Amino acid sequence: MDLTADTAALADATAEATRLLAPRYTEPVLAGLLLHATADGLTLAGNDRERAVSLSCAAIAHTEGTVLVPAKPLAETLRALEDPAVRLVVEGSQLAVRVPGARFALPLLDRDLHPGAGAPATDPVAEVDAIALATALRTVAGTAAKDDSLPMFTGVRMHGDGTLLRLVGSDRYRMATASLPMRGTAPFDVLVPAGLLGELAKLAGGTVRLHTAPNRFGASWGSVHVSTAVLDGGFLSPDAIQTSTVDTTLRIDAGALAAAVRRIGLYTDAGGVLELAVADGEIRLSGANQRSGEATEHVKADVSGGRTSPSFQVRYLLDALRPFTGQEVSLGIQPGMRATIVSAVDPGDVNITYYVMPMRAPGR
Amino acid sequence: MDLTADTAALADATAEATRLLAPRYTEPVLAGLLLHATADGLTLAGNDRERAVSLSCAAIAHTEGTVLVPAKPLAETLRALEDPAVRLVVEGSQLAVRVPGARFALPLLDRDLHPGAGAPATDPVAEVDAIALATALRTVAGTAAKDDSLPMFTGVRMHGDGTLLRLVGSDRYRMATASLPMRGTAPFDVLVPAGLLGELAKLAGGTVRLHTAPNRFGASWGSVHVSTAVLDGGFLSPDAIQTSTVDTTLRIDAGALAAAVRRIGLYTDAGGVLELAVADGEIRLSGANQRSGEATEHVKADVSGGRTSPSFQVRYLLDALRPFTGQEVSLGIQPGMRATIVSAVDPGDVNITYYVMPMRAPGR
């Protein structure tokens, strides 16, 4: 293999492939990137047996060929280069990365031990706007659990039917759902690892095509195609959360409420629980701890229904308000230890609902 | 005490006082800030028995008085406020921080347990430009040791005599010196904790006045005055480093060399040691490790004298080049395990010299 490529384009492609592969590898060879140079350009592919990724990059192949090299050192080297063009050429048992005055030589890894680039992409089952998908995933994938103790909570349920894509994520203590428009050709209902979807939200652009295959889910945009094994173990469903006993509804500016919650949060105890008291035309937030003292703040709100007044963990309430920054939100409050339902009063194309559990007030 | 102040100005003053106090307190009351309101405005003071800080802030005192309150909660509360004006008023055993719609109440601490604001500033022994001082301190204070095992290496020697301020810092493995112009009235030679000088470099502006008192060192600018106990245990001196056997001198662009060192650093082993080979009109940097492979880069240099070719720890060599970014540097290389001397070919008012120890080349 011997090729010349634009340094920045190749650095971007390599970085994107490296980020989309899972960060931990059980076998060293799975940390490799397959480079396949043809007259059409360069294809980069990785496969760690759970995730598979492939993308292409323009390149002039002087000699065609395929090599497997360590992904991270290649990505770091390309990112650090300043010359506009770079040459990748096999020299003995090494892939040399050459620019004028410098030579970086990566060891070739054994392709026989690598699972290969993975199956080619199936026809897409749906298309969705990347910006809308990223907006939904930032909240829903961010609400999934980070630890692996209960695998189903590390996934996002992606449910497509006709023209609506619905997402659900939960870590058991709170749940986020989102619905957004899509153009679908076949229904699907899969539980996809949230970690990959979080990366996808940062990297995807334009139109994202969704692909399904037995026990696998894929997404593609531009020349990038990434797929992953899906999770099983039951489906997350917002139907599991009781929402029928809402007796108090607030309409309030999400940013103003979040700013007040942050201030009162400076005066909560280690658990970070603040009390919310619903009054006429306003709510009162309060907190107290031994070190800082005590604090109370009033925030204007449109109050209807009863005066049910829950307490919340500061961090969870801020997470629930974050998707709605700059918007007016509705808080549907239920009595007892039932979830408060946060949604935009005037949602756009991406309709997010956040369910946050109240806490027992400090000292009760 | 009862006063009204501009929120942003009071938040800045409180944050500055809190940052200049040491981050660890042996007694809870030392985490307090003394607020002293008079017809002239507000004075803020802290004293943790090692450091003392005081500064003033414009305020309208409705009732004069002095209180001691926890510094960090006060600083965090003021920083989080959005209203342009804030009222601080004693209410019972609390200091209430009031803005329309909100009240934050900090506990009053026992002033009898606090050492007080500290002695007033003595007459300055020197004046120095804050920007020049900060430039010198960023390198010299940054080179001092972070751990307390040998206290003298956690200090910066500040030596003033006539019109020149000389600074020396070392962690035993490398040493940085700087000299810069000052206007002095009395000679001084003190070892000042580097941690405080690092904060001073970030906060001071305009002209910095230096103050000495028995076993203490102080600095003041604007209304801010900070002082600290000095360290003892001997003086750091560049005279301890042998520099007479320089046989190879390089002149090279500091930024180009640092960029190449960073690239080759991707190919060094865990210890991060790269080899530098001096040739005609250029140097060659090389590194190798099992994971990434091997790398070589040539950088143009003006070489004079011999061809002595040391190896360096990547991190230390980058630290030695950082003060000279954008400038041409001279590297004075000595044979054997003797320091390489890095300095600007054309230094400005602030003249920095960095002494970096070579390492044994990998596998030798």
Chai-1 contact restraints between the chains, C-beta under 6 A:
chainA,res_idxA,chainB,res_idxB,connection_type,confidence,min_distance_angstrom,max_distance_angstrom,comment,restraint_id
A,P73,B,S292,contact,1.0,0.0,6.0,A-B,restraint_1
A,E76,B,L266,contact,1.0,0.0,6.0,A-B,restraint_2
A,T77,B,L266,contact,1.0,0.0,6.0,A-B,restraint_3
A,A80,B,R262,contact,1.0,0.0,6.0,A-B,restraint_4
A,A80,B,R263,contact,1.0,0.0,6.0,A-B,restraint_5
A,G101,B,H298,contact,1.0,0.0,6.0,A-B,restraint_6
A,A102,B,E297,contact,1.0,0.0,6.0,A-B,restraint_7
A,R103,B,T296,contact,1.0,0.0,6.0,A-B,restraint_8
A,F104,B,A295,contact,1.0,0.0,6.0,A-B,restraint_9
A,A105,B,G293,contact,1.0,0.0,6.0,A-B,restraint_10
A,A105,B,E294,contact,1.0,0.0,6.0,A-B,restraint_11
A,L106,B,G293,contact,1.0,0.0,6.0,A-B,restraint_12
A,P107,B,G293,contact,1.0,0.0,6.0,A-B,restraint_13
A,R262,B,A80,contact,1.0,0.0,6.0,A-B,restraint_14
A,R263,B,A80,contact,1.0,0.0,6.0,A-B,restraint_15
A,L266,B,E76,contact,1.0,0.0,6.0,A-B,restraint_16
A,L266,B,T77,contact,1.0,0.0,6.0,A-B,restraint_17
A,S292,B,P73,contact,1.0,0.0,6.0,A-B,restraint_18
A,G293,B,A105,contact,1.0,0.0,6.0,A-B,restraint_19
A,G293,B,L106,contact,1.0,0.0,6.0,A-B,restraint_20
A,G293,B,P107,contact,1.0,0.0,6.0,A-B,restraint_21
A,E294,B,A105,contact,1.0,0.0,6.0,A-B,restraint_22
A,A295,B,F104,contact,1.0,0.0,6.0,A-B,restraint_23
A,T296,B,R103,contact,1.0,0.0,6.0,A-B,restraint_24
A,E297,B,A102,contact,1.0,0.0,6.0,A-B,restraint_25
A,H298,B,G101,contact,1.0,0.0,6.0,A-B,restraint_26
